[in-house]
Amino acid sequence: LEPRQLANFVLTTMEGGVMLARTHRSFDAFDLAVASLRDYIDRLIRSGTTEHHDPAPRTAASRGKGRTP
């Protein structure tokens, strides 16, 4: 599990929940997004996949280095 990818996923989920809550003028969408995220993380913990494991070496390009904006 890549910690940065998980952090990005958490942020994306929460930001998406905020956007939906604003659109629907209700916190229900945000609450559902966070509940689903918590369920996902709980499943990762139960399955024992919380350790960082990088199955393949990453190149500078795959890490986003060397790219121009």
PyMOL Python script that loads the backbone (N, CA, C, O; Angstrom):
from pymol import cmd

cmd.read_pdbstr("""\
ATOM      1  N   LEU A   1       0.839  -1.166   0.000  1.00  0.00           N
ATOM      2  CA  LEU A   1       0.000   0.000   0.000  1.00  0.00           C
ATOM      3  C   LEU A   1       0.888   1.234   0.000  1.00  0.00           C
ATOM      4  O   LEU A   1       1.784   1.364   0.834  1.00  0.00           O
ATOM      5  N   GLU A   2       0.644   2.109  -0.906  1.00  0.00           N
ATOM      6  CA  GLU A   2       1.427   3.332  -1.037  1.00  0.00           C
ATOM      7  C   GLU A   2       0.822   4.418  -0.149  1.00  0.00           C
ATOM      8  O   GLU A   2      -0.303   4.850  -0.400  1.00  0.00           O
ATOM      9  N   PRO A   3       1.533   4.865   0.875  1.00  0.00           N
ATOM     10  CA  PRO A   3       0.972   5.855   1.809  1.00  0.00           C
ATOM     11  C   PRO A   3       0.508   7.144   1.131  1.00  0.00           C
ATOM     12  O   PRO A   3      -0.539   7.683   1.490  1.00  0.00           O
ATOM     13  N   ARG A   4       1.259   7.637   0.173  1.00  0.00           N
ATOM     14  CA  ARG A   4       0.850   8.875  -0.510  1.00  0.00           C
ATOM     15  C   ARG A   4      -0.423   8.665  -1.320  1.00  0.00           C
ATOM     16  O   ARG A   4      -1.277   9.549  -1.377  1.00  0.00           O
ATOM     17  N   GLN A   5      -0.550   7.515  -1.938  1.00  0.00           N
ATOM     18  CA  GLN A   5      -1.770   7.226  -2.689  1.00  0.00           C
ATOM     19  C   GLN A   5      -2.966   7.138  -1.757  1.00  0.00           C
ATOM     20  O   GLN A   5      -4.048   7.627  -2.082  1.00  0.00           O
ATOM     21  N   LEU A   6      -2.777   6.518  -0.600  1.00  0.00           N
ATOM     22  CA  LEU A   6      -3.862   6.427   0.371  1.00  0.00           C
ATOM     23  C   LEU A   6      -4.238   7.821   0.874  1.00  0.00           C
ATOM     24  O   LEU A   6      -5.421   8.137   0.998  1.00  0.00           O
ATOM     25  N   ALA A   7      -3.241   8.651   1.163  1.00  0.00           N
ATOM     26  CA  ALA A   7      -3.518  10.016   1.610  1.00  0.00           C
ATOM     27  C   ALA A   7      -4.277  10.792   0.540  1.00  0.00           C
ATOM     28  O   ALA A   7      -5.211  11.529   0.855  1.00  0.00           O
ATOM     29  N   ASN A   8      -3.890  10.633  -0.705  1.00  0.00           N
ATOM     30  CA  ASN A   8      -4.582  11.298  -1.808  1.00  0.00           C
ATOM     31  C   ASN A   8      -6.016  10.795  -1.931  1.00  0.00           C
ATOM     32  O   ASN A   8      -6.936  11.573  -2.186  1.00  0.00           O
ATOM     33  N   PHE A   9      -6.197   9.504  -1.748  1.00  0.00           N
ATOM     34  CA  PHE A   9      -7.534   8.911  -1.810  1.00  0.00           C
ATOM     35  C   PHE A   9      -8.426   9.447  -0.692  1.00  0.00           C
ATOM     36  O   PHE A   9      -9.598   9.749  -0.916  1.00  0.00           O
ATOM     37  N   VAL A  10      -7.863   9.564   0.514  1.00  0.00           N
ATOM     38  CA  VAL A  10      -8.616  10.104   1.648  1.00  0.00           C
ATOM     39  C   VAL A  10      -9.042  11.539   1.354  1.00  0.00           C
ATOM     40  O   VAL A  10     -10.203  11.902   1.540  1.00  0.00           O
ATOM     41  N   LEU A  11      -8.097  12.347   0.895  1.00  0.00           N
ATOM     42  CA  LEU A  11      -8.403  13.743   0.592  1.00  0.00           C
ATOM     43  C   LEU A  11      -9.433  13.861  -0.529  1.00  0.00           C
ATOM     44  O   LEU A  11     -10.358  14.669  -0.442  1.00  0.00           O
ATOM     45  N   THR A  12      -9.275  13.066  -1.568  1.00  0.00           N
ATOM     46  CA  THR A  12     -10.222  13.088  -2.685  1.00  0.00           C
ATOM     47  C   THR A  12     -11.616  12.699  -2.233  1.00  0.00           C
ATOM     48  O   THR A  12     -12.600  13.319  -2.638  1.00  0.00           O
ATOM     49  N   THR A  13     -11.706  11.683  -1.402  1.00  0.00           N
ATOM     50  CA  THR A  13     -13.005  11.241  -0.897  1.00  0.00           C
ATOM     51  C   THR A  13     -13.668  12.332  -0.069  1.00  0.00           C
ATOM     52  O   THR A  13     -14.857  12.606  -0.231  1.00  0.00           O
ATOM     53  N   MET A  14     -12.911  12.943   0.804  1.00  0.00           N
ATOM     54  CA  MET A  14     -13.484  13.981   1.660  1.00  0.00           C
ATOM     55  C   MET A  14     -13.863  15.231   0.865  1.00  0.00           C
ATOM     56  O   MET A  14     -14.914  15.824   1.110  1.00  0.00           O
ATOM     57  N   GLU A  15     -13.024  15.632  -0.074  1.00  0.00           N
ATOM     58  CA  GLU A  15     -13.349  16.791  -0.912  1.00  0.00           C
ATOM     59  C   GLU A  15     -14.578  16.508  -1.775  1.00  0.00           C
ATOM     60  O   GLU A  15     -15.421  17.382  -1.972  1.00  0.00           O
ATOM     61  N   GLY A  16     -14.670  15.289  -2.283  1.00  0.00           N
ATOM     62  CA  GLY A  16     -15.852  14.908  -3.056  1.00  0.00           C
ATOM     63  C   GLY A  16     -17.099  14.932  -2.200  1.00  0.00           C
ATOM     64  O   GLY A  16     -18.164  15.346  -2.657  1.00  0.00           O
ATOM     65  N   GLY A  17     -16.972  14.490  -0.956  1.00  0.00           N
ATOM     66  CA  GLY A  17     -18.099  14.539  -0.032  1.00  0.00           C
ATOM     67  C   GLY A  17     -18.537  15.967   0.248  1.00  0.00           C
ATOM     68  O   GLY A  17     -19.732  16.248   0.337  1.00  0.00           O
ATOM     69  N   VAL A  18     -17.575  16.868   0.386  1.00  0.00           N
ATOM     70  CA  VAL A  18     -17.896  18.290   0.592  1.00  0.00           C
ATOM     71  C   VAL A  18     -18.638  18.840  -0.619  1.00  0.00           C
ATOM     72  O   VAL A  18     -19.647  19.529  -0.476  1.00  0.00           O
ATOM     73  N   MET A  19     -18.139  18.536  -1.801  1.00  0.00           N
ATOM     74  CA  MET A  19     -18.781  19.009  -3.027  1.00  0.00           C
ATOM     75  C   MET A  19     -20.224  18.498  -3.125  1.00  0.00           C
ATOM     76  O   MET A  19     -21.134  19.259  -3.452  1.00  0.00           O
ATOM     77  N   LEU A  20     -20.422  17.221  -2.844  1.00  0.00           N
ATOM     78  CA  LEU A  20     -21.771  16.657  -2.898  1.00  0.00           C
ATOM     79  C   LEU A  20     -22.675  17.250  -1.823  1.00  0.00           C
ATOM     80  O   LEU A  20     -23.856  17.497  -2.069  1.00  0.00           O
ATOM     81  N   ALA A  21     -22.128  17.478  -0.643  1.00  0.00           N
ATOM     82  CA  ALA A  21     -22.924  18.074   0.434  1.00  0.00           C
ATOM     83  C   ALA A  21     -23.385  19.476   0.048  1.00  0.00           C
ATOM     84  O   ALA A  21     -24.524  19.863   0.312  1.00  0.00           O
ATOM     85  N   ARG A  22     -22.493  20.225  -0.577  1.00  0.00           N
ATOM     86  CA  ARG A  22     -22.881  21.569  -1.030  1.00  0.00           C
ATOM     87  C   ARG A  22     -23.931  21.495  -2.129  1.00  0.00           C
ATOM     88  O   ARG A  22     -24.891  22.266  -2.131  1.00  0.00           O
ATOM     89  N   THR A  23     -23.749  20.576  -3.054  1.00  0.00           N
ATOM     90  CA  THR A  23     -24.701  20.438  -4.161  1.00  0.00           C
ATOM     91  C   THR A  23     -26.082  20.069  -3.652  1.00  0.00           C
ATOM     92  O   THR A  23     -27.082  20.629  -4.100  1.00  0.00           O
ATOM     93  N   HIS A  24     -26.141  19.123  -2.709  1.00  0.00           N
ATOM     94  CA  HIS A  24     -27.425  18.639  -2.191  1.00  0.00           C
ATOM     95  C   HIS A  24     -27.915  19.423  -0.974  1.00  0.00           C
ATOM     96  O   HIS A  24     -29.016  19.195  -0.473  1.00  0.00           O
ATOM     97  N   ARG A  25     -27.068  20.359  -0.506  1.00  0.00           N
ATOM     98  CA  ARG A  25     -27.391  21.149   0.690  1.00  0.00           C
ATOM     99  C   ARG A  25     -27.761  20.257   1.874  1.00  0.00           C
ATOM    100  O   ARG A  25     -28.723  20.497   2.604  1.00  0.00           O
ATOM    101  N   SER A  26     -26.944  19.217   2.018  1.00  0.00           N
ATOM    102  CA  SER A  26     -27.158  18.241   3.080  1.00  0.00           C
ATOM    103  C   SER A  26     -25.818  17.570   3.382  1.00  0.00           C
ATOM    104  O   SER A  26     -25.018  17.314   2.481  1.00  0.00           O
ATOM    105  N   PHE A  27     -25.591  17.293   4.665  1.00  0.00           N
ATOM    106  CA  PHE A  27     -24.357  16.608   5.053  1.00  0.00           C
ATOM    107  C   PHE A  27     -24.425  15.106   4.816  1.00  0.00           C
ATOM    108  O   PHE A  27     -23.433  14.406   5.020  1.00  0.00           O
ATOM    109  N   ASP A  28     -25.568  14.603   4.394  1.00  0.00           N
ATOM    110  CA  ASP A  28     -25.724  13.154   4.206  1.00  0.00           C
ATOM    111  C   ASP A  28     -24.691  12.579   3.240  1.00  0.00           C
ATOM    112  O   ASP A  28     -24.125  11.518   3.502  1.00  0.00           O
ATOM    113  N   ALA A  29     -24.441  13.265   2.133  1.00  0.00           N
ATOM    114  CA  ALA A  29     -23.478  12.768   1.146  1.00  0.00           C
ATOM    115  C   ALA A  29     -22.067  12.717   1.733  1.00  0.00           C
ATOM    116  O   ALA A  29     -21.324  11.764   1.497  1.00  0.00           O
ATOM    117  N   PHE A  30     -21.705  13.747   2.497  1.00  0.00           N
ATOM    118  CA  PHE A  30     -20.391  13.766   3.132  1.00  0.00           C
ATOM    119  C   PHE A  30     -20.274  12.633   4.149  1.00  0.00           C
ATOM    120  O   PHE A  30     -19.273  11.918   4.188  1.00  0.00           O
ATOM    121  N   ASP A  31     -21.302  12.482   4.961  1.00  0.00           N
ATOM    122  CA  ASP A  31     -21.295  11.421   5.971  1.00  0.00           C
ATOM    123  C   ASP A  31     -21.181  10.038   5.338  1.00  0.00           C
ATOM    124  O   ASP A  31     -20.470   9.174   5.852  1.00  0.00           O
ATOM    125  N   LEU A  32     -21.875   9.829   4.235  1.00  0.00           N
ATOM    126  CA  LEU A  32     -21.805   8.539   3.536  1.00  0.00           C
ATOM    127  C   LEU A  32     -20.405   8.307   2.959  1.00  0.00           C
ATOM    128  O   LEU A  32     -19.874   7.199   3.042  1.00  0.00           O
ATOM    129  N   ALA A  33     -19.810   9.348   2.378  1.00  0.00           N
ATOM    130  CA  ALA A  33     -18.461   9.219   1.827  1.00  0.00           C
ATOM    131  C   ALA A  33     -17.460   8.863   2.917  1.00  0.00           C
ATOM    132  O   ALA A  33     -16.616   7.987   2.727  1.00  0.00           O
ATOM    133  N   VAL A  34     -17.553   9.542   4.064  1.00  0.00           N
ATOM    134  CA  VAL A  34     -16.628   9.274   5.165  1.00  0.00           C
ATOM    135  C   VAL A  34     -16.874   7.885   5.754  1.00  0.00           C
ATOM    136  O   VAL A  34     -15.925   7.188   6.112  1.00  0.00           O
ATOM    137  N   ALA A  35     -18.127   7.483   5.856  1.00  0.00           N
ATOM    138  CA  ALA A  35     -18.432   6.136   6.366  1.00  0.00           C
ATOM    139  C   ALA A  35     -17.848   5.066   5.441  1.00  0.00           C
ATOM    140  O   ALA A  35     -17.305   4.066   5.909  1.00  0.00           O
ATOM    141  N   SER A  36     -17.963   5.280   4.132  1.00  0.00           N
ATOM    142  CA  SER A  36     -17.401   4.324   3.172  1.00  0.00           C
ATOM    143  C   SER A  36     -15.882   4.295   3.265  1.00  0.00           C
ATOM    144  O   SER A  36     -15.270   3.230   3.186  1.00  0.00           O
ATOM    145  N   LEU A  37     -15.281   5.456   3.432  1.00  0.00           N
ATOM    146  CA  LEU A  37     -13.828   5.543   3.575  1.00  0.00           C
ATOM    147  C   LEU A  37     -13.369   4.815   4.839  1.00  0.00           C
ATOM    148  O   LEU A  37     -12.386   4.075   4.811  1.00  0.00           O
ATOM    149  N   ARG A  38     -14.076   5.026   5.937  1.00  0.00           N
ATOM    150  CA  ARG A  38     -13.720   4.343   7.184  1.00  0.00           C
ATOM    151  C   ARG A  38     -13.852   2.831   7.036  1.00  0.00           C
ATOM    152  O   ARG A  38     -13.019   2.083   7.547  1.00  0.00           O
ATOM    153  N   ASP A  39     -14.887   2.381   6.344  1.00  0.00           N
ATOM    154  CA  ASP A  39     -15.072   0.952   6.094  1.00  0.00           C
ATOM    155  C   ASP A  39     -13.903   0.403   5.284  1.00  0.00           C
ATOM    156  O   ASP A  39     -13.387  -0.675   5.579  1.00  0.00           O
ATOM    157  N   TYR A  40     -13.491   1.144   4.270  1.00  0.00           N
ATOM    158  CA  TYR A  40     -12.373   0.715   3.426  1.00  0.00           C
ATOM    159  C   TYR A  40     -11.083   0.590   4.255  1.00  0.00           C
ATOM    160  O   TYR A  40     -10.365  -0.403   4.148  1.00  0.00           O
ATOM    161  N   ILE A  41     -10.804   1.592   5.067  1.00  0.00           N
ATOM    162  CA  ILE A  41      -9.589   1.557   5.882  1.00  0.00           C
ATOM    163  C   ILE A  41      -9.658   0.434   6.912  1.00  0.00           C
ATOM    164  O   ILE A  41      -8.660  -0.243   7.160  1.00  0.00           O
ATOM    165  N   ASP A  42     -10.818   0.233   7.507  1.00  0.00           N
ATOM    166  CA  ASP A  42     -10.984  -0.889   8.434  1.00  0.00           C
ATOM    167  C   ASP A  42     -10.708  -2.218   7.741  1.00  0.00           C
ATOM    168  O   ASP A  42     -10.081  -3.105   8.320  1.00  0.00           O
ATOM    169  N   ARG A  43     -11.169  -2.354   6.518  1.00  0.00           N
ATOM    170  CA  ARG A  43     -10.921  -3.597   5.764  1.00  0.00           C
ATOM    171  C   ARG A  43      -9.439  -3.779   5.478  1.00  0.00           C
ATOM    172  O   ARG A  43      -8.928  -4.897   5.535  1.00  0.00           O
ATOM    173  N   LEU A  44      -8.740  -2.678   5.167  1.00  0.00           N
ATOM    174  CA  LEU A  44      -7.291  -2.766   4.950  1.00  0.00           C
ATOM    175  C   LEU A  44      -6.595  -3.250   6.215  1.00  0.00           C
ATOM    176  O   LEU A  44      -5.717  -4.112   6.167  1.00  0.00           O
ATOM    177  N   ILE A  45      -6.994  -2.690   7.331  1.00  0.00           N
ATOM    178  CA  ILE A  45      -6.375  -3.073   8.604  1.00  0.00           C
ATOM    179  C   ILE A  45      -6.639  -4.546   8.909  1.00  0.00           C
ATOM    180  O   ILE A  45      -5.729  -5.279   9.297  1.00  0.00           O
ATOM    181  N   ARG A  46      -7.885  -4.972   8.733  1.00  0.00           N
ATOM    182  CA  ARG A  46      -8.223  -6.375   9.012  1.00  0.00           C
ATOM    183  C   ARG A  46      -7.484  -7.335   8.086  1.00  0.00           C
ATOM    184  O   ARG A  46      -7.141  -8.447   8.487  1.00  0.00           O
ATOM    185  N   SER A  47      -7.240  -6.907   6.855  1.00  0.00           N
ATOM    186  CA  SER A  47      -6.571  -7.807   5.917  1.00  0.00           C
ATOM    187  C   SER A  47      -5.050  -7.772   6.081  1.00  0.00           C
ATOM    188  O   SER A  47      -4.335  -8.561   5.464  1.00  0.00           O
ATOM    189  N   GLY A  48      -4.562  -6.851   6.918  1.00  0.00           N
ATOM    190  CA  GLY A  48      -3.128  -6.799   7.163  1.00  0.00           C
ATOM    191  C   GLY A  48      -2.345  -6.116   6.070  1.00  0.00           C
ATOM    192  O   GLY A  48      -1.146  -6.357   5.935  1.00  0.00           O
ATOM    193  N   THR A  49      -2.985  -5.269   5.286  1.00  0.00           N
ATOM    194  CA  THR A  49      -2.287  -4.618   4.180  1.00  0.00           C
ATOM    195  C   THR A  49      -1.925  -3.178   4.497  1.00  0.00           C
ATOM    196  O   THR A  49      -1.839  -2.347   3.594  1.00  0.00           O
ATOM    197  N   THR A  50      -1.710  -2.873   5.777  1.00  0.00           N
ATOM    198  CA  THR A  50      -1.380  -1.496   6.148  1.00  0.00           C
ATOM    199  C   THR A  50       0.108  -1.209   6.030  1.00  0.00           C
ATOM    200  O   THR A  50       0.516  -0.050   6.096  1.00  0.00           O
ATOM    201  N   GLU A  51       0.919  -2.234   5.858  1.00  0.00           N
ATOM    202  CA  GLU A  51       2.351  -2.018   5.707  1.00  0.00           C
ATOM    203  C   GLU A  51       2.652  -1.513   4.318  1.00  0.00           C
ATOM    204  O   GLU A  51       2.000  -1.899   3.348  1.00  0.00           O
ATOM    205  N   HIS A  52       3.659  -0.634   4.225  1.00  0.00           N
ATOM    206  CA  HIS A  52       4.087  -0.125   2.930  1.00  0.00           C
ATOM    207  C   HIS A  52       4.791  -1.242   2.168  1.00  0.00           C
ATOM    208  O   HIS A  52       5.746  -1.845   2.656  1.00  0.00           O
ATOM    209  N   HIS A  53       4.311  -1.494   0.997  1.00  0.00           N
ATOM    210  CA  HIS A  53       4.921  -2.514   0.147  1.00  0.00           C
ATOM    211  C   HIS A  53       4.892  -2.010  -1.274  1.00  0.00           C
ATOM    212  O   HIS A  53       3.823  -1.786  -1.842  1.00  0.00           O
ATOM    213  N   ASP A  54       6.065  -1.830  -1.850  1.00  0.00           N
ATOM    214  CA  ASP A  54       6.170  -1.350  -3.219  1.00  0.00           C
ATOM    215  C   ASP A  54       6.612  -2.527  -4.074  1.00  0.00           C
ATOM    216  O   ASP A  54       7.792  -2.876  -4.076  1.00  0.00           O
ATOM    217  N   PRO A  55       5.677  -3.152  -4.808  1.00  0.00           N
ATOM    218  CA  PRO A  55       6.003  -4.374  -5.538  1.00  0.00           C
ATOM    219  C   PRO A  55       7.001  -4.181  -6.666  1.00  0.00           C
ATOM    220  O   PRO A  55       7.673  -5.134  -7.059  1.00  0.00           O
ATOM    221  N   ALA A  56       7.112  -2.982  -7.189  1.00  0.00           N
ATOM    222  CA  ALA A  56       8.037  -2.754  -8.299  1.00  0.00           C
ATOM    223  C   ALA A  56       8.807  -1.469  -8.037  1.00  0.00           C
ATOM    224  O   ALA A  56       8.245  -0.501  -7.524  1.00  0.00           O
ATOM    225  N   PRO A  57      10.078  -1.452  -8.382  1.00  0.00           N
ATOM    226  CA  PRO A  57      10.843  -0.221  -8.211  1.00  0.00           C
ATOM    227  C   PRO A  57      10.236   0.886  -9.068  1.00  0.00           C
ATOM    228  O   PRO A  57       9.789   0.649 -10.190  1.00  0.00           O
ATOM    229  N   ARG A  58      10.230   2.081  -8.526  1.00  0.00           N
ATOM    230  CA  ARG A  58       9.654   3.198  -9.270  1.00  0.00           C
ATOM    231  C   ARG A  58      10.757   4.047  -9.861  1.00  0.00           C
ATOM    232  O   ARG A  58      11.804   4.257  -9.248  1.00  0.00           O
ATOM    233  N   THR A  59      10.508   4.520 -11.038  1.00  0.00           N
ATOM    234  CA  THR A  59      11.465   5.404 -11.686  1.00  0.00           C
ATOM    235  C   THR A  59      11.141   6.840 -11.327  1.00  0.00           C
ATOM    236  O   THR A  59      10.076   7.120 -10.777  1.00  0.00           O
ATOM    237  N   ALA A  60      12.045   7.746 -11.631  1.00  0.00           N
ATOM    238  CA  ALA A  60      11.806   9.162 -11.365  1.00  0.00           C
ATOM    239  C   ALA A  60      10.549   9.630 -12.093  1.00  0.00           C
ATOM    240  O   ALA A  60       9.792  10.439 -11.558  1.00  0.00           O
ATOM    241  N   ALA A  61      10.322   9.138 -13.291  1.00  0.00           N
ATOM    242  CA  ALA A  61       9.141   9.544 -14.064  1.00  0.00           C
ATOM    243  C   ALA A  61       7.857   9.077 -13.401  1.00  0.00           C
ATOM    244  O   ALA A  61       6.864   9.804 -13.410  1.00  0.00           O
ATOM    245  N   SER A  62       7.852   7.879 -12.825  1.00  0.00           N
ATOM    246  CA  SER A  62       6.632   7.376 -12.196  1.00  0.00           C
ATOM    247  C   SER A  62       6.342   8.082 -10.878  1.00  0.00           C
ATOM    248  O   SER A  62       5.207   8.068 -10.400  1.00  0.00           O
ATOM    249  N   ARG A  63       7.379   8.710 -10.280  1.00  0.00           N
ATOM    250  CA  ARG A  63       7.165   9.483  -9.067  1.00  0.00           C
ATOM    251  C   ARG A  63       6.825  10.932  -9.364  1.00  0.00           C
ATOM    252  O   ARG A  63       6.580  11.716  -8.447  1.00  0.00           O
ATOM    253  N   GLY A  64       6.807  11.295 -10.653  1.00  0.00           N
ATOM    254  CA  GLY A  64       6.458  12.656 -11.029  1.00  0.00           C
ATOM    255  C   GLY A  64       7.657  13.597 -11.070  1.00  0.00           C
ATOM    256  O   GLY A  64       7.487  14.804 -11.243  1.00  0.00           O
ATOM    257  N   LYS A  65       8.856  13.066 -10.913  1.00  0.00           N
ATOM    258  CA  LYS A  65      10.037  13.925 -10.951  1.00  0.00           C
ATOM    259  C   LYS A  65      10.509  14.075 -12.384  1.00  0.00           C
ATOM    260  O   LYS A  65      10.415  13.154 -13.196  1.00  0.00           O
ATOM    261  N   GLY A  66      11.003  15.224 -12.661  1.00  0.00           N
ATOM    262  CA  GLY A  66      11.529  15.445 -13.989  1.00  0.00           C
ATOM    263  C   GLY A  66      10.494  15.894 -14.992  1.00  0.00           C
ATOM    264  O   GLY A  66      10.807  16.139 -16.157  1.00  0.00           O
ATOM    265  N   ARG A  67       9.248  16.004 -14.534  1.00  0.00           N
ATOM    266  CA  ARG A  67       8.197  16.456 -15.444  1.00  0.00           C
ATOM    267  C   ARG A  67       8.145  17.967 -15.399  1.00  0.00           C
ATOM    268  O   ARG A  67       8.459  18.586 -14.383  1.00  0.00           O
ATOM    269  N   THR A  68       7.753  18.539 -16.488  1.00  0.00           N
ATOM    270  CA  THR A  68       7.541  19.971 -16.498  1.00  0.00           C
ATOM    271  C   THR A  68       6.080  20.258 -16.252  1.00  0.00           C
ATOM    272  O   THR A  68       5.219  19.501 -16.700  1.00  0.00           O
ATOM    273  N   PRO A  69       5.778  21.342 -15.544  1.00  0.00           N
ATOM    274  CA  PRO A  69       4.385  21.641 -15.219  1.00  0.00           C
ATOM    275  C   PRO A  69       3.549  21.987 -16.422  1.00  0.00           C
ATOM    276  O   PRO A  69       2.356  22.260 -16.287  1.00  0.00           O
TER     277      PRO A  69
END
""", "prot")
cmd.dss("prot")
cmd.show_as("cartoon", "prot")
cmd.util.cbc("prot")
cmd.orient("prot")
